[in-house]
Amino acid sequence: MTENATKILMSKRDMLLNKADALALEADQLSYQGKYEEAVERYDQALAIYPSNPDLWAFKAITLSGGLGRNEEAYECWERAKKLDHVLADAIAVTGPEVAVVQEKDLTDFKGSTAERIRNLVKQQAMDKKKR
C-alpha cells in the first residue's frame, strides 16, 4: 500500500471516529434533555460505527435503564461494555437485569472523566429510584 493510500485510509478512519464522537455527544445532550428514545438512537448510530467502544455501551445502558426503564436491554449493554473493558468490568457490578451500581473502587486507570460521569449518573439513577 502506498503512503498516499495509507493517509487516505487513516483520514477516513478518523472521520468515522469523529462522527461516532459527535453522535455520542448528541446522545448525551438528548438524554440530558429527557429525550431518551432519541438518545438511544444516537448511541446505536455511534455503535454502528464504533462497536468496540465500551463507553458507548455503558452510556446506552444508563439511558435505557435510568431513562426508559428498559432494564433487560440495559443489562445486555452493560455485559457488552464489561467484555470490552476489564477495568469497567471491575468498576461496575450489575445485579441482575435491574439496577447498575458503581462499586466504590479506584477507577484512576479507567478513563477519568468517563468513570466520573458513569459513577455520577448511576448514583443519580439510584437516588431517583429511591424517591419513587
Legacy VTK file of the C-alpha trace (Angstrom):
# vtk DataFile Version 3.0
C-alpha trace
ASCII
DATASET POLYDATA
POINTS 132 float
0.000 0.000 0.000
1.364 3.389 -0.899
1.931 6.131 1.616
-0.806 8.217 -0.001
-3.326 5.343 0.198
-2.449 4.850 3.874
-3.040 8.552 4.572
-6.411 8.410 2.825
-7.473 5.348 4.842
-6.331 6.941 8.102
-8.209 10.111 7.241
-11.406 8.166 6.540
-10.995 6.235 9.789
-10.535 9.476 11.716
-13.630 10.964 10.057
-15.693 7.954 11.137
-14.407 8.135 14.718
-15.169 11.855 14.808
-18.691 11.082 13.553
-19.121 8.482 16.318
-17.923 11.034 18.892
-20.345 13.638 17.542
-23.229 11.156 17.723
-22.276 10.219 21.299
-22.204 13.878 22.303
-25.601 14.408 20.706
-26.915 11.332 22.553
-25.604 12.744 25.843
-27.354 16.049 25.186
-30.621 14.366 24.223
-30.509 12.221 27.335
-29.886 15.296 29.490
-32.984 16.866 27.880
-35.038 13.779 28.736
-35.272 12.661 25.104
-34.216 9.134 25.914
-35.547 7.326 22.827
-33.710 9.745 20.560
-30.585 9.388 22.693
-30.666 5.598 22.337
-30.995 6.006 18.558
-27.853 8.185 18.506
-25.954 5.694 20.671
-26.988 2.956 18.230
-25.724 5.039 15.308
-22.419 5.650 17.097
-22.145 1.949 17.951
-22.705 1.039 14.297
-19.514 2.990 13.574
-17.530 2.023 16.680
-18.981 -1.156 18.245
-15.839 -1.843 20.277
-16.220 1.333 22.376
-17.190 0.240 25.907
-18.102 3.801 26.950
-20.831 3.950 24.299
-22.284 0.671 25.557
-22.164 1.911 29.163
-23.916 5.205 28.458
-26.521 3.461 26.323
-27.157 1.140 29.292
-27.574 4.087 31.650
-30.042 5.720 29.252
-32.011 2.522 28.720
-32.271 1.774 32.420
-32.463 5.184 34.029
-34.394 6.994 31.337
-36.620 4.327 29.861
-36.761 1.568 32.456
-35.690 -0.971 29.825
-33.549 -2.889 32.281
-33.119 -6.120 30.347
-31.733 -4.256 27.335
-29.571 -2.179 29.656
-28.181 -5.328 31.234
-27.138 -6.631 27.809
-25.350 -3.331 27.118
-23.559 -3.472 30.481
-22.422 -7.008 29.700
-21.105 -5.911 26.318
-19.252 -2.956 27.873
-17.740 -5.176 30.548
-16.454 -7.660 27.959
-14.745 -4.841 26.078
-13.059 -3.224 29.075
-11.805 -5.268 32.038
-11.394 -2.151 34.185
-15.006 -1.234 33.507
-15.983 -4.765 34.476
-14.206 -4.275 37.813
-15.772 -0.852 38.309
-19.375 -1.786 37.616
-21.418 -4.567 39.128
-24.738 -5.299 37.515
-27.112 -7.001 39.903
-29.372 -8.986 37.621
-31.195 -7.118 34.867
-32.188 -4.478 37.411
-30.036 -1.629 38.692
-26.458 -0.901 37.709
-24.433 0.040 40.766
-20.995 1.573 40.639
-18.815 -0.011 43.279
-16.564 2.176 45.384
-13.338 1.178 43.676
-10.341 3.089 42.443
-11.122 3.988 38.838
-8.000 6.000 38.096
-6.915 3.852 35.175
-10.449 3.882 33.770
-10.726 6.952 31.552
-11.062 9.604 34.264
-13.926 11.741 33.021
-15.941 8.773 31.764
-15.558 6.947 35.065
-16.729 10.006 36.973
-19.698 10.512 34.623
-20.752 6.873 34.965
-20.382 7.000 38.742
-22.455 10.192 38.997
-25.146 9.071 36.548
-25.626 5.724 38.255
-25.703 7.284 41.725
-28.309 9.791 40.491
-30.300 6.944 38.965
-30.274 5.084 42.293
-31.358 8.224 44.176
-34.181 8.814 41.698
-35.406 5.242 42.185
-35.481 5.732 45.963
-37.655 8.841 45.528
-40.272 6.904 43.539
LINES 1 133
132 0 1 2 3 4 5 6 7 8 9 10 11 12 13 14 15 16 17 18 19 20 21 22 23 24 25 26 27 28 29 30 31 32 33 34 35 36 37 38 39 40 41 42 43 44 45 46 47 48 49 50 51 52 53 54 55 56 57 58 59 60 61 62 63 64 65 66 67 68 69 70 71 72 73 74 75 76 77 78 79 80 81 82 83 84 85 86 87 88 89 90 91 92 93 94 95 96 97 98 99 100 101 102 103 104 105 106 107 108 109 110 111 112 113 114 115 116 117 118 119 120 121 122 123 124 125 126 127 128 129 130 131
